């Protein structure tokens, strides 16, 4: 244990959050190592142990997961292999080498029936395969690494790398004059850049346990889509509300899974900015690099 060689090991470094995390660590000039699917298979304990032994980080930041919610319904073995066994193996490695595990979780562990925002200690009730695989991964971490983990629950994540809701809306708006978007799911759009900053803040203040982190404020997918279209000056596009049932998607979705960020604010001293402000920056940065 100990004998650390680097500050952080970012797992899933080529994904959306992982890419933002790597860029942030570069800006901060913090020592880190990064690995993606080509370098590590988190579902194989030997692969994880070798990677952690090689890098010896003070903290592992796990951004790796299968997040295709509907796809998980038809491939449950893959979902549990990555989303449950992967975190379990990372926790075992952290226990062996004495490092912190900073792990990304999801609002989907809740069923959305509470009727108001969820706190960290609210009972979970995951509805689909994706949700259950993530919840079981979280449970493995807590059981194996009770004193040296930080589980960050977030939701409605978008960023500059990979597919996300904002890009999907912009793509559809280029091809269609009318978009139909669900108006009965409530959550907080969260910019991956802001989430990366928040996770490092949590590390810096030594937070342990579970923390909810999203951009401030909440909305529906319909209102989020309407804001994207308006801010992108796509005035010819009309956005119409529909219900979740109209979509007939394979996986169930929590209808009201807004996360209460009070603990994060208490621990770090400040909330993340409003989701509308974060969206403005995302669209501006996206435009400047396209």
N, C-alpha and C positions, 0 to 999 in steps of 0.2 A: 504494500500500500504506500501511497505517497510517491516521492520522486517524480513529480509532475514535469513534463517536458513542454507542455503548451497550456494555454488558458482554456480553450474550447475545442471540442471536436463537433463539427456540424454534420449530422447525418441527414441524408436527403438534400444535399447541397445544391442540386440542380433543379429542384422543384421550386414552386412559387415562393414560399416562405424561406426556404433554404437559400435561394439566390439573393433575396433581400437581406438575409442575415449575413451572408458572406460579404456582400457589399458594405454593410454597416461596419462589420469588424475591420474591413480594410480601411474605411474612413477613420475609425477610432484608433487605428494602428495597434490593434490587439493581436497577440499571437494566437493563431488558430490552425487547425487542420480541417480538411473537408473531405467527405466521402459520399458517394452516391452508389447506385445499384451496381456499377461496374467494379467498385472497390470493396463493397461489403454486402453480405446477405444477412439482414438482421434476423431472419427466421432460422438461421443456423448458429447455434451457440458458439461453435468453434470459430466461425468467421468473425463474430462479434468480439470474442476474447482476443483473437489475434490483432484485430484493429485497435482495440483499446490498449493492449500491451505495447503495440508499436508507437502509439501517439501519446499515451499517458496524460490525458487532459485533466484539468481540475473539474471541468464540467462537460457533460455530453448534452448537446442540444438536438433533440430528436424531432426533425421535421418530416420524417418518412412515414407515409401511410398510403393505403388505398382509399381514395376519397370519392370514387364513383359510386354514389349512394345507390342508384338503381342497378348498376353492374354487380354490386355486392350481393344482391338478391339472387342472381343466377350463378354466382361463383363464391359461395360462402366459405369454402375451404381456403381460397386465396385470401379472403378478407381476414379470417381468423389467423392465418399463417403470418401475415404482415402486421395486422393491427393489434393482435393479442400476443402471439408468440414473440414477435419482434421486441415490443417493450419489455416483456418478461426477460428476454435474453440481455437486453441493455441494462436492466436493473441488476441482473446477476453479475454482469461485468463491473458495474459501478460499485457493487458490494465488494467484489474481489479487489478492485484497485483503488477504492476509497474516493471516488469522484461523485459529484452531484449529477443527477439526471433531471434535466429541464425538458419536459415532454408536452407536446401539443395535444390537447383534447378538444371536445366539441360540445355544442349545445344539444346535439342529437341524443345525448344520454338522458335528456328529459322528454316527457311525453307531450309537453305543451299544454297541459290541461289545468295548470295552477291558476291561470288568469291574471297573473302579474309577474314581475321579473323574478328570476331564479337566483337565489343565493347559493354559495358553495356547499352549504350543509343541507340543502333541500334533498329529499329522497329522489333517486333517479328511477327512471322506468323506460329504458331504451326500447324502441318499437320495432326496428328492422334489423337486418343482418349487419349493416355498417355500424349502426348505433350500438348493437350488442357487442360487436367485436372491439369497438373502441372502449366501451365501458369495462369489458373484461381485461383489456390491456391496462387501463388505469388501476383496476383492482390488483393486478399482479404487481405493479410498481409499489403500491401502498403496502402490500403484504411483505415484499422482499426488501424494500428500502424505506422503511417507515420514517427514518430520521434524515434522509438525504435526498429528497425529491421535491420538485416543484412542478405540479401539473397545471398547465395554463389552458383553460377552456375559452374558446373563442367561437365566432360564427361569421357566416356570410363573407368569407375572405376573398379578396381580389388583389391583384398585383401586376407588375410589369412582365412577369415571366409565366407563360403557360395560359391555358384557357381559363376563363372566369366569366361571371355574369355580365360584367361591364362590356367585355369584348363581344360576348354573344349578342347583347342588345345592339351594340354598334354595328356588328355584322348584319344582323337582321334588318336594321334600319336602312342600310344601304340597298337592300333588295326588296323591301316591302314598304307599303305606305301605311299599313295598319299592323300593330303588334298587340297580341293578347297575353296579358301577364297576370299571374295570380294575385289576388288582393286580400286573401284571408290568412296569410302567413306573416308573422311579425318578428322582426329581428333587427340587429344592428350591423349594417355594412361596415366591414373592417378592412382597412388598407394594410397590406402585408408589411410595408415599410414602417408604419406606426407600430404594428404588433412586434416587429423585430426590436425596435427601440425599447418597447415596454418590457420585453423578455430580458434584455440586458440590464435594464433598470432593476428588475426583480432579482437578478443574480447579484448585482452590486450591493443591494441592501440585505442580502442573505435570507431571502424569503424561502420558506418551506411550506409544504402542503399544497392545497388547491386554490387557485386564484382565477377569477373571471376577468377577462381583458377584451374589450371591444372599443371601437370608436364611440364617442358619446352620442346619445340620442338613439331613437329607433324609428322604424318605418315598416312598410310592406314592400314586397317585391314590385308591386305595381307602382307605388310612389317612387321607389328607387329607380325603376326603369324610366318613369316620367322625368325624373331629375336628370338622368343621363342624357336623354334625348334633348331636353331643354338646354342643358349646359353645353352640349355638342352642337347647338344651333341647328338641329335637324327638325325645323319647324313644320315640314311637310308631313311628318310622321305622326300618326295618331296612336295613342296607347290606350287600350281598352281593358277594363278589369274582368277577370274570370275567377272561378273558384278552383281550389286545389282538386276537387273531384272531377272537374272538367278535363283535367290533363290525363287522368287515368295512368299515373306513373306506377311502376312496380313497387317501389319502397314507400312506406308511410313517412310522413313529415310531421314534426311537431308544429302546431299552428301558432302558438305563442311561446317562443323560447327566448325572449329577451333576457339577457344576463345582467345581473346587478353587479356593478363595478365598485361598490363601496369599499370592499376590502383592498382592492388594488389602490384606490385613492388614499386610503388610510396608510398603507404601507409605503407608498412612493411619494405622497404629497400632492399629487396632481392627477387629474383624469387625462385620458387621450382627448384630442380635439374632436369637435363635432364631425359626424360622418359626412356632412355636406362639404365642409372645408377640406377634408381629406380627399374627397372625390374631385374637387376642383384641382388640387395639386396633382393627383394622378392623371387627369386628363391633360393638364399642362405639360407634365413631364413626358407623358406618352406622345404628345404632339411634337415635342422638341426632338425626340429620338427617332421618330418615324420617317 
